[in-house]
Amino acid sequence: MFTNPPNSQGLTELVWLRLLEGRENDDSTFRSAIETMETAYFYRARYIGDPRYVRFPEWLLSGPVESVAQRAGKMTFGGASDTTAFSVFDGDFGISAIQSNYMGFGSGHTIHGTGINMSNRGSYFTLDERHHNCVAPRKLSFHTLMATLARGGDRKIFLGSMGGDVQPQVNVQILIRLIDLGLDIQESIDRPRFAYPATIYGTSDIYVEPGLRIEGAKGVEPLNSLMGHAQGITVSHETRAGFDLRGGDAFTQVF
């Protein structure tokens, strides 16, 4: 599987999927995913940022899964972008891409004479000098943008999602349904999801759409935007595409 490197949060997805290796997965409780999410998000908060300032440990991707799980610290679950993700397949080549100005029109500044709006991704920096994502000249901020290329059996998967900090969760839940459960891309996107919208600076409650049984999670209405928006394509003996109804009526009317 391939995704964006640091300073993107994409490595969260790779670590999380490693922790799920050999575990039984279902999409009624997502028990295994919930049990391993805390570890994956601990490493996200600790090690992902500008690689010149914080080094991501190689053993998280190559060491024994047991060691990855045991060496994580604790994050206690407790007390909400303007992104476009798209997948394209032309019959020969496919891509998964993601772009974001962040917060509406980004920073509110345009490069003179170009019409190009500058992004606002620097807003994810902190002023805490002890934190590896503290703002500094020419430094790259941690960011949430991540695209995914994967293979499940004989299917090539081009997957992207919008939703800020929950993007790894959206992708992992869809991949479990695609790869472990063998579902179609549209059904994998449509089914209810959970979301843990925590930043790298703290924790959050877990939210869940109707149809999932997750103890202690707070319920929300079906097809809630908090769960992110996903689009994807699978390619094998046939090509299938899926898009997310959580994008709202304005999006679905385009189709």
C-alpha positions as CSV (number, residue, x, y, z in Angstrom):
1,M,0.0,0.0,0.0
2,F,1.1,3.6,-0.7
3,T,0.3,6.9,0.9
4,N,1.8,10.3,1.4
5,P,5.0,10.5,3.6
6,P,5.6,12.9,6.5
7,N,4.8,15.6,7.1
8,S,1.5,14.0,6.1
9,Q,-0.4,11.8,8.6
10,G,-0.5,9.0,6.0
11,L,1.9,6.8,8.0
12,T,-0.9,6.6,10.7
13,E,-2.8,4.4,8.2
14,L,0.2,2.1,7.5
15,V,0.9,1.6,11.2
16,W,-2.7,1.0,12.0
17,L,-3.1,-1.6,9.2
18,R,0.0,-3.4,10.5
19,L,-1.6,-3.6,13.9
20,L,-4.7,-5.2,12.3
21,E,-2.7,-8.0,10.6
22,G,-4.0,-11.4,11.6
23,R,-6.9,-9.9,13.6
24,E,-10.5,-10.7,12.8
25,N,-12.4,-7.6,11.5
26,D,-16.1,-6.9,11.2
27,D,-18.0,-3.8,10.4
28,S,-20.8,-4.1,13.0
29,T,-18.6,-3.2,16.0
30,F,-15.1,-2.5,14.4
31,R,-13.8,-3.9,17.6
32,S,-10.3,-4.7,16.3
33,A,-10.0,-1.3,14.6
34,I,-11.1,0.6,17.8
35,E,-8.7,-1.5,19.9
36,T,-5.7,-0.6,17.7
37,M,-6.6,3.0,16.8
38,E,-5.3,4.3,20.2
39,T,-1.8,3.0,19.4
40,A,-1.8,4.3,15.8
41,Y,-2.9,7.7,16.9
42,F,-0.4,7.8,19.7
43,Y,2.4,7.3,17.2
44,R,0.8,9.9,14.9
45,A,0.9,12.5,17.6
46,R,4.4,11.7,18.7
47,Y,6.4,11.1,15.5
48,I,4.7,12.7,12.5
49,G,5.8,16.1,11.4
50,D,8.5,17.8,9.4
51,P,11.1,15.0,9.0
52,R,13.9,17.5,9.6
53,Y,12.6,18.0,13.1
54,V,11.1,14.7,14.1
55,R,12.2,11.2,12.9
56,F,9.6,8.5,12.3
57,P,11.0,5.2,13.6
58,E,11.6,2.6,11.0
59,W,10.6,-0.2,13.4
60,L,7.0,1.0,13.4
61,L,6.7,-0.3,9.8
62,S,9.1,-3.2,9.9
63,G,9.4,-4.4,13.5
64,P,7.3,-7.1,15.1
65,V,3.7,-6.1,15.5
66,E,3.7,-7.1,19.2
67,S,6.6,-4.6,19.8
68,V,4.7,-1.8,18.0
69,A,1.7,-2.4,20.2
70,Q,3.6,-2.7,23.5
71,R,5.8,0.3,23.1
72,A,3.0,2.8,22.6
73,G,2.0,5.2,25.3
74,K,-1.6,5.9,26.4
75,M,-4.1,8.3,25.0
76,T,-7.3,8.5,26.9
77,F,-10.4,8.9,24.8
78,G,-12.3,11.8,26.3
79,G,-13.8,15.5,26.0
80,A,-14.6,19.2,14.0
81,S,-12.1,21.5,6.2
82,D,-12.1,22.4,2.9
83,T,-10.5,19.5,1.1
84,T,-11.0,17.8,-2.3
85,A,-9.9,14.2,-2.8
86,F,-10.3,12.5,-6.1
87,S,-9.5,9.2,-7.8
88,V,-9.1,8.9,-11.6
89,F,-8.7,5.8,-13.8
90,D,-8.4,6.1,-17.6
91,G,-8.3,2.4,-18.5
92,D,-4.5,2.2,-18.2
93,F,-3.4,4.4,-15.4
94,G,-5.0,5.4,-12.1
95,I,-4.3,8.1,-9.5
96,S,-5.5,9.1,-6.1
97,A,-4.9,12.8,-5.3
98,I,-5.9,15.2,-2.6
99,Q,-5.8,19.0,-2.3
100,S,-6.8,21.6,0.3
101,N,-6.5,25.3,0.9
102,Y,-7.9,24.7,4.4
103,M,-10.6,26.8,6.0
104,G,-12.5,28.1,3.1
105,F,-10.2,30.2,0.9
106,G,-7.1,29.3,2.9
107,S,-5.0,32.0,4.3
108,G,-7.0,34.8,2.6
109,H,-4.0,35.9,0.6
110,T,-3.5,35.5,-3.2
111,I,-0.2,35.5,-5.0
112,H,-0.1,38.8,-6.9
113,G,-0.9,38.3,-10.6
114,T,-1.6,34.6,-10.5
115,G,-5.0,34.2,-8.9
116,I,-3.5,31.4,-6.7
117,N,-4.8,31.4,-3.2
118,M,-2.3,30.5,-0.5
119,S,-3.3,27.7,1.8
120,N,-3.9,28.0,5.6
121,R,-2.2,24.7,6.5
122,G,0.2,26.6,8.8
123,S,-2.7,27.0,11.2
124,Y,-2.0,23.5,12.5
125,F,1.3,24.7,14.0
126,T,1.5,25.3,17.7
127,L,3.3,28.1,19.7
128,D,4.4,25.5,22.3
129,E,8.2,25.5,21.9
130,R,8.4,22.0,23.5
131,H,6.3,20.4,20.8
132,H,7.8,19.0,17.6
133,N,5.2,20.8,15.5
134,C,6.0,24.3,16.9
135,V,6.1,27.0,14.3
136,A,9.5,27.9,12.9
137,P,11.0,29.6,9.7
138,R,10.8,27.3,6.6
139,K,9.3,24.5,8.7
140,L,6.6,22.2,7.3
141,S,3.6,21.8,9.5
142,F,2.0,18.4,10.2
143,H,-0.9,18.1,7.9
144,T,-3.8,15.7,7.4
145,L,-3.8,15.3,3.6
146,M,-3.3,11.7,2.5
147,A,-4.2,9.7,-0.6
148,T,-4.2,5.9,-0.8
149,L,-3.2,3.3,-3.3
150,A,-3.7,-0.3,-2.3
151,R,-4.3,-3.8,-3.6
152,G,-7.0,-6.2,-2.2
153,G,-6.8,-9.6,-3.9
154,D,-7.0,-9.0,-7.6
155,R,-8.4,-5.5,-7.1
156,K,-6.4,-2.3,-7.4
157,I,-7.7,0.4,-5.1
158,F,-7.6,4.1,-5.6
159,L,-9.0,5.8,-2.5
160,G,-9.2,9.3,-1.1
161,S,-11.1,11.0,1.7
162,M,-11.8,14.4,3.2
163,G,-12.2,15.0,6.9
164,G,-9.0,16.3,8.4
165,D,-7.9,14.2,11.4
166,V,-10.3,11.4,10.7
167,Q,-9.0,10.6,7.2
168,P,-7.0,7.5,8.4
169,Q,-10.2,6.2,10.1
170,V,-12.2,6.7,6.9
171,N,-9.6,4.9,4.8
172,V,-9.1,2.0,7.3
173,Q,-12.8,1.4,7.7
174,I,-13.3,1.3,3.9
175,L,-10.3,-0.9,3.3
176,I,-11.5,-3.4,5.9
177,R,-14.8,-3.6,4.1
178,L,-13.1,-3.9,0.7
179,I,-10.3,-6.3,1.5
180,D,-11.4,-8.3,4.6
181,L,-15.1,-8.4,3.8
182,G,-15.0,-8.3,0.0
183,L,-17.6,-5.6,-0.4
184,D,-18.1,-3.4,-3.4
185,I,-16.5,0.1,-3.3
186,Q,-19.9,1.9,-3.1
187,E,-21.2,-0.3,-0.3
188,S,-17.9,0.1,1.6
189,I,-18.3,3.9,1.5
190,D,-22.1,3.9,2.2
191,R,-22.0,1.8,5.3
192,P,-22.0,3.5,8.8
193,R,-18.7,4.7,10.2
194,F,-17.2,5.9,13.4
195,A,-15.0,9.0,13.9
196,Y,-12.4,10.1,16.4
197,P,-11.7,13.7,15.5
198,A,-8.7,14.3,17.7
199,T,-5.8,16.6,16.7
200,I,-2.2,15.8,17.5
201,Y,-2.5,18.0,20.6
202,G,-5.3,16.2,22.4
203,T,-8.1,13.7,22.5
204,S,-11.7,13.5,21.5
205,D,-14.9,11.6,22.0
206,I,-15.7,8.8,19.5
207,Y,-18.8,9.4,17.4
208,V,-20.8,6.8,15.6
209,E,-23.5,6.6,13.0
210,P,-26.6,4.4,13.5
211,G,-25.9,0.7,12.7
212,L,-22.6,0.4,14.5
213,R,-22.3,-0.9,18.1
214,I,-19.4,0.9,19.8
215,E,-19.5,1.1,23.6
216,G,-19.2,4.6,24.9
217,A,-19.5,6.3,21.5
218,K,-21.8,9.3,21.0
219,G,-24.4,8.8,18.3
220,V,-25.0,11.1,15.4
221,E,-27.4,11.1,12.5
222,P,-26.9,8.9,9.4
223,L,-24.5,10.1,6.7
224,N,-22.9,12.7,9.0
225,S,-20.2,14.9,7.6
226,L,-18.2,14.4,10.7
227,M,-17.4,10.9,9.3
228,G,-15.5,12.5,6.3
229,H,-16.3,12.2,2.6
230,A,-14.7,9.4,0.5
231,Q,-14.4,8.7,-3.1
232,G,-12.7,5.7,-4.7
233,I,-12.2,3.3,-7.7
234,T,-11.5,-0.4,-7.7
235,V,-10.1,-2.1,-10.8
236,S,-10.0,-5.8,-11.5
237,H,-11.9,-7.6,-14.2
238,E,-14.3,-4.7,-14.1
239,T,-13.9,-1.1,-12.9
240,R,-16.2,0.2,-10.1
241,A,-16.4,3.7,-8.6
242,G,-18.0,4.9,-5.4
243,F,-18.7,8.4,-4.0
244,D,-19.9,9.5,-0.6
245,L,-23.5,10.7,0.0
246,R,-22.1,12.5,3.1
247,G,-21.0,15.2,0.7
248,G,-24.5,16.5,0.6
249,D,-27.1,17.2,-2.1
250,A,-24.9,19.7,-4.0
251,F,-22.3,17.0,-4.6
252,T,-24.7,14.2,-5.5
253,Q,-26.5,16.3,-8.0
254,V,-23.4,16.6,-10.1
255,F,-23.8,12.9,-10.9
